[in-house]
């Protein structure tokens, strides 16, 4: 094999980018000391001289930068070198297909020919002629030539750890990841003492499950067995995070393995867990998620849904790290965004004006997923999308797929279309390691790389922990009916503690009796604790936490703000940075607010909201508001983030307000509902002092977030004593725009309303909104706190009838009901009282004004501004004034089976005096919320209002759902 020395630039032409740079770096070392570089490089440089980069000309041909004339090239050599480089790339990219990551050996054989040198026309002799470092820049010294380098490289990528990094686009990150694999930079080296501790931990995990299985026969626990190594993996992540300065480690997981994680990672006492089992009925026929066990709060939850807290002090550190495992229902992955919200809340410093200052090192998130759920649940993709979004990223989450290769009874081939359960993460450029759950040390090496990557690049990392499930979906289930082959192998498969113990015994680290010794010690300890539990007859207190009983409510404190402070704030909101160019049309709109607080002025909905926010910030209360278009708002009424008309630079007036004493975070969200609402709920729970607001683009978008509403917002306090003051703004109103976006489905919230779980409101004045927001902000850290659901306006935003006079903001507080002005003065003449809420109340007022000449002495109208808790006392006090009352009517624009009627019907009957009829006026029952035709909507709306304002209209007319009952 000979090459003319004058031809050397053509040899180097096969190198480009980082590879050429590496060769040139080696040449510089060679010039200083030939012995400092690999022998293969010495031979190359001695024969061919300096590596020369080719120059590319416009014709696409490469020319050398010297004046030398190219001679003949040994093209066969170049082809071999290029082929070897392709082989190296494919080993890195596809080595995972040949990796040893299947504990049970059930996987179908994959095509791994891309890893075979023969596929590239390379034999052992060909590769042996190439220097190792020529084809593999990270080749270790023991690789004497290209052949040995390929064997070593393949071993690194096809062992118990399988790597997928090729989808990571950032070259710096990808090179770092590959270098960790190939140089062993992240290899976790355990000494014998640490290996023995790991062994003991695995025995603890195993024997805890064994004890529960034998002691509480037939009770469900959703054991961790088959993925036992998850516990020492979590131990390691927590330890590394704490040593890196994290003050919070936030975790989320489904129910499988939760009891073991609670006991061993969160430190929940064995006695507490045994007590929950001991007092549980044995109900073999209960569904797999059936309610069993000691519960907490008002209604409580099953023990394998409960979360926990624990504080630990890292060795050598003076601060505590708080561990939190989030409560989670059986909706599996829906806890993911909640934990992400926890984490961002723990990282944000909200004590000063402007956006909160985020420190991603203060908190770390760990989310454990199921393999079927990771691929199958859309909430996973929604949450992964937070990875790099300004308002939601948290400096990287460690994801672990606790992969038992089953979804209840469904095989992987029926639950996903991808090769791996983890493939979804590739779309978000998240590095992936697949690891065999039967190799504990490999699992800890995966953890070491994941945590180092997260700390360095502040991005997510995913570990696919591939194990199995020792029992069925729950311990009362027989899995052999659906997976006979898998479970025939499981029965004969040694558990990981035994496998690891055998390995340590073979290596002389422990004797072969150590497993039995550990097992006996742990079992004796568990038995002694259980004996104490059996003889302890004291009952845990499960009394409800404080409820908001109507007869014990404290009087409402004033939420008014002085006129002078409001005026000062208002002036400050209209001061923009020097040389900031506000969009001219918007500037004119905003400048109208300058005189809104004058004696004859009016404050509209958007202005009232901004004043409320500003005054809340002046009180020292931080605010966070997000949603798909909250910076401007869907209906362009907010405009709290202005954009320079010439440069596009953003500016938020609330960030520079002199009176502000806390942060104001406002972020347009991704086009997601469930994940964003879950994130905001989590943020609020973990930062309870913050007024957190989520605004739906339209109210019906909550359809896509129903699990978060049902399982967390509505019931979180009842199930887990988890308090929240989250505000949901849901645009609602029937305005002839069709079935979509008309209704925020208030009936669903009212159906969920119980145990004072939230407040539901539909307002008709800007000042009411102002006071309601301020009341909510004031209550955020009180025992009486609860979420707030507002049926927010659409057309009413700019309706002058909704605007309020300045004095309405200076004193008073939110009123659960309002009475229609101009009606009800002649108490004895009133025969009909109409109750209504929201937009239809304004429509009714407009209709009354159009008929000013009519005598409406027989009529009175009550606007129910707060639907839940139902203002029974306030309504009753008004009704009691009318001694000749004949009928109470509930008026709504929603269909009869939607809206509020099914909720208010019984409550109004309870208030009605004997002989007073309770009736309904509104649209009849329908399957769709609204008509798709504008003219039909208008006709129906007029008929509704006509019936409401016509005396005795319901005696013979029930055509629109009206009934005399």
Buried (B, 14 or more C-beta within 10 A) or exposed (E): EEBEEEBBBBBBBBBEEEBBBBBBEBBEBBEEEEEEBBBBBBEBBEEBBBBBBBEEEEEEEBEBEEEEEBEEBBEEBBBBBBBBBBBBEBBBBBBBBBBBBBBBEBEEEEEBEBBEBEBBEBEBEBBBBBBBBBBBBBBBEEBBBBBBBBEBBBEBBBBBBBBBBBBBEEEEBBBBBBBBBBEBEBEBEBEEEEBBBBBBBBBBBBBBBBBBBEBBEEBBBBBBBBBBBBBBBBBBBBBBBBBBBBBBBBBBBBBBBBBBBBBBBBEBEBBBBBBBBBEBEEBEEBEBBEBBBBBBBBBBBBBBBBBBEBEBEBEEEEEBBBBBBBBBBBBBBBBBBBBBBBBBBBBBEBEEBBBBEBBBBBBBBBBBBBBBBBBBBEBBBBBBBBBEEEBBBBBBBBBBBBBBBBBBEBBBEEBBEEEBBBBBBBEBBBBBBBBBBBBBBBBBBBBBBBBBBBBEBBBBBBBBBBBBBBBBBBBBBEBBEBBEEBBEBBEEBEBBBBBBBBBBBEEEBBEEEBBEEBBEBBBEBBEEBBEEBEEEEEEEEEEEEEBBEEEEEEEEEEBBBEBEBBEBBBEBBEEBEEEBBBBEEBBEBBEEBEEBBEEEBBBBBBBBBBBBBBBBBBBEBBBBBBBBBBBBBBBEBBBBBBBBBEEEEEBBBBBBBEBBBBBBBBBBBBEBBBBBBBBBBBBBBBBBBBBBBBBBBBBBBBBBBBBBBBBBBBBBBBBBBBBBBBBBBBBBBBBBBBBEBBBBBBBBBBEBBBBBBBBBBBBBBBBBBBBBBBBBBBBBEEEEBBBBBBBBBBBBBBBEEBBBBBEBBBEBBBBBBBBBEEBBEBBEBBBBBBBBBBBBBBBBBEBBEEEEEEEBBBBBBBBBBBBBBBBBEBBEEBBEEBEEBBBBBBBBBBBBBBBBBBBBBEBBEEBBEEEBBBBBBBBBEBEEBBBEEEEEBEEBBEBBBBBBBEEEBBEEBBEBBBEBE
